[in-house]
């Protein structure tokens, strides 16, 4: 009882203490995290998945992998969300995976990244005349890998809000998955208070490289980094990504930028810079801790 009262009296400081000190932190030793991130990206960008086209037969393999990756979280509810859409005159049925961490709270933070890519290329490819597998390692296996690892980490932390982790489909054909999610937000997920998005985060070379940040409310996220070069824009980029359907809420998205392999057959796993992804993980870990501080203070 005495311990309980002591913990309660610490308030928001205690929340941050738990997040940053009481849970094993990858930041102290990046090797395990780097191996996990690489494992996710290698699978998601493998030739066997044939470019992860929305509604393709390989989509089921992607969702099976994601469900397995999410399955170590005892408090989670894994759910597949299916919807119908069309592309190039064809009707498509797509299924995307979500993982809801129920912290028994009223409010919820949405953390997502699109998992689909452009399949064999077609009109979306910048590799002109090449009908080959476009693996999309950076776009956006890198973002999904980060979602998986953040989900693992925060499954061990008592947060003052729930977290819904999502691997959107339909991004490359018009952000169809995130649109469907926004229109069919489930009551059991609680009140969404913020949206975090990752899109192409696998090319951060070192601390002098730029991490591009777009937000409609950067002060809300209290983002700060003493060892990373953060470049903020005016938030307009949110309107072209999966965040476009949530801009009535505080949103933030991260990217290491467009490169010469964008939408080409050369966007492969061997170009991913995992040390830079580990560095970003620490930033996102602290950002969510800051959101916890803000929520605990209410």
N, C-alpha and C positions, 0 to 999 in steps of 0.2 A: 504494500500500500504506500509506504514511504517513497519507494523507488518510483511508483506510478505518479505520485504527486510531484516528485522532483522532475520527471520527464515532462509532465504537463506544463510545469512552470517555465521550462526552457523554450517552449513554443517553437517558432520558426527556426531558431538557431539549431534546435535539436533535429529538425527535418534535414537541414543541410549537413549536419554532422553525420547523420545516418547515411546520406547519399554519398558523401565524399570521403568518409573514413571507415565506416563500419562494414561496407560491402567491398569485397576484393575489387581493386581498381586496375583495369588493364593499363592505365597510364604508367604504373610503376614497372610494368614489364610488358612491352608491346608484343612480344613473340607469340603468346597464345592468341591474342586478338588478331594479329596479322595472319596467322594460319587459318583461323575461322573465316575471316573476310575473304581470303584467297579461295578457300574451299567453296564458299557460296558463289563467288564470281565465276570460278571455273565451271561449275555446274551450269549456272544460268546462262553462260555464254558459250556453252559447248555446241558443236555442230549438230549433235543429236536433237537439240531443241529447235533447230531450223529457223532461228531468228525470232522465236516467240511471238508470232503474229497473233493478234487478237482473234479469238474464235477458232484458231487452228487446233489440230488434234494434239499438238504438243502442249497445249495449255493445261491439260489434265496432269501431265508430268510435272509442270511447274507448280501447280497447286498441291500436288502430293508432296513435293519437296518442301514447300512452305509450311504445310501442316505439320510435317515431321520436325521442321526447325522450330516451330512454335510450341511443340508438344511438351517441352520440359517445364512449362509454366503451369503450376497447379491451380492457380487462381484464374486462369485464362478461359475464355470461351472462343473456340475456333469456329468460324462460320464461313461458308462459301456463299457468295452473293452472285446470283445469275441474272442476266438481263439480255434483252434482244436489241440489236441495232442493225444498221446497214452500212455498207461501204462498197463503193463502185457498183452500185446496183444490186449487190448481193445481201441477203439477210444473214445475219450472224447471231449466234448465241455465245455469249462470253460469260466466264465465271472467274471471279476474283476472290482471293483469300483475305480474311481479316482475323485479327486476334485481339479480343477485348480483355484488357486487364481490369478486372472489377475490384477497385479498392474501397468499395462501399461508400462512394462519395456522390455528391449531386452533380458536380461538374466533370467534364472530360476534355482531354487534349487529344487531338487527332494527329498522328504521325504517319506519313505516307511517302511512297515513291512509286512511280509507274514501273511495272514489270514487263510490259509488252515492248516489242521492237517492230521492225519492218519486214520480218520474214526473209523472203528471197530478194527483197529490194523493190523492184517495180518503180512506180512513179515517184516514190519517196526516196529513192536511192540517189546518192551523189556519185556512185560508181557507175558511170554511164555505160550501158550495154552489157552489164554483168548480171546475169541471173544466177547469183550464188548466195549462199547463206550469209546473212548480215547478223553477226553474233551479238552486237550491241553490248560489249563488255562495260564500257563507260556509260553508254546510253541504253539501259539504265540498270544493268546488273549491279553496278557499284552502289547506287542509291538503295536498292532492295537489300543488299548485303548489310548496309548500315542500319536499315530498319530492323532486320533480324537480330543484329547484335545489341541494339538499344533495347529491344524487347526482352532479350535474355537478361540484360543487366538490370532493368527496372522491374523485372518480375520478382526481384529479391529485395525491393525497397518499398517501404510504406509511404506512399505519396498522398497528399491531400486532394488528389483528383484521380479519376480513372484515366486510362490511356487506351485509345483504339489505334492499333497498328494495321495499316492497309497496304496491300500491293495492288495498285490500280491496274486494270487492263483498259484498253481502248484509248490510251493517250495519243498514240501516233495517228489515229484516225479521227481525232477531234475531242479528246478528253472525255470520252463517253462513260468510262467507269466512274470517275469522280463526279460527273454530272448525276449519274444514277444514285450514287451514295448520298449526295447532297439532297436530292429530292425524296429519298427513302430512308432518311435518318431514323433509326429505331429508338423508341422511347426508352428502352432498357439501357441504351448507351449514355443516357443522361444529357445534360446541357453542354453543348460544345462551346468552349471558351477560347480556343486557340488552335491554329493549324500550322504544322511544321512539315516541310516538304524537301526532299532531296532529289536532284535531277542532274546527273553527270557530275559526280564528285570524286572521280578516280584519277585525276591528273595533277594533284598538288605535289610539286617537286620538293620544296623545302619552305622554310619560314619566310623567305623573300617572295615566294609565289603568291598570287592573289587568289583569295577565296571570295567569290562574288555573292553578295547577299542582297536579296530584294524583300522588302517588307512594307506593309502599309501602316505599321505601328512599331517601329524598331525599339522605342522606349519600353514598350510592354515586355519585350523579350529580354531586356537588360543584357544584351550581348556585349561581351568584352573579351579581348584576347591580347595579352602582352607579347605573345610570340608568334602571331599570325598576322598577315597583311589582309585585312578585311576591306573589301571595296563595296560600298553601298550605292545602290541606284535609287531612283525616285519611287520605286515600287511598281512601276508600270509593267514589269516583266510578269508579275503575278497574274496578269490578265491573259497570258498566253500559255499558262501551265495548268496543272490540275487544281491549283489554288483559285483559279478564276471563278469557281462555283462557291467559294467560301469567303469572298472578299468583304462581306459584311462583318466578318470576324477578324481579329488580329491574325495575320498570316505572315509567314516567313519562309523563304526558300533559299537553298544553297546550291552553288555550282562552282566547279573549278574551270568552267568556261568551254566555249566551242573550240575545236581543234581540227586539224586536217583529216582526221579519221571519222569525223561526224557523218553518220548515215552512209558510211562506206564499208566495204567488206573487210577493211583493215582495222576496224574497231574491235580488236581482240584482247584477250586477257593478259597477254604478255606485256602490254603497254600500261597496265594499271600500276600505280605507285602506292603500295600498301602502307608504307611508312607515313605518307601524307594522309591516308585515310585514318590511321591510328591517331594522328595528331588532331584530325577533325573530331574523332570520337570524344576526345577529352573536352573539346569545345562544346559539343552538343550535350554531353553529360552535365557540364556546369550550367549550360543554358536552362536545361530542364530543372536543375536544382534551384536556379533563380526563380523559375516559375513556381516551384513548390514554396519558396519563401514568400512570394507575393500572395499565393493562395492561402497559406497558413496565417498570414497577417490579417486577413479579412475577419 
